[in-house]
Amino acid sequence: MIPPQAPKLNISNAADYRENYSNSVQVRVNLWDFFLMFGTISQTVPDTVNISNFQGVYLSPQQAKALANLLNQNIAQYEGTFGEIRLEPVGSTGPLQ
């Protein structure tokens, strides 16, 4: 028996494709999907943190789990190469938002 061959994969970017930097991700979950809202955090005064959201992405539960697996694999590889990723920056007095 001949094993099935993996299909050829073509990847392209849509006309409205863009890349952004995010240091804030908020997650909402319901029965049908996961919603990830990406934004940037800024703090210009000590008692106020501003979050400016710029993109929301809906994922099926299956794609959310696949993304979690991919992130875990890549984080392990990153830490194996560059060392542990700390969630608290040096000199921080509390956890990241």
Number of C-alpha atoms within 10 A of each C-alpha: 3 4 5 6 6 6 6 5 5 5 5 6 7 7 6 5 7 7 5 9 9 15 12 17 17 12 12 10 13 8 7 10 15 19 19 18 17 20 20 15 14 13 10 8 8 6 6 9 11 12 16 12 15 12 12 13 10 16 15 14 16 11 13 16 13 12 13 12 12 12 12 12 11 12 14 15 12 13 11 10 9 9 10 11 11 7 11 11 11 7 6 9 8 9 8 10 11
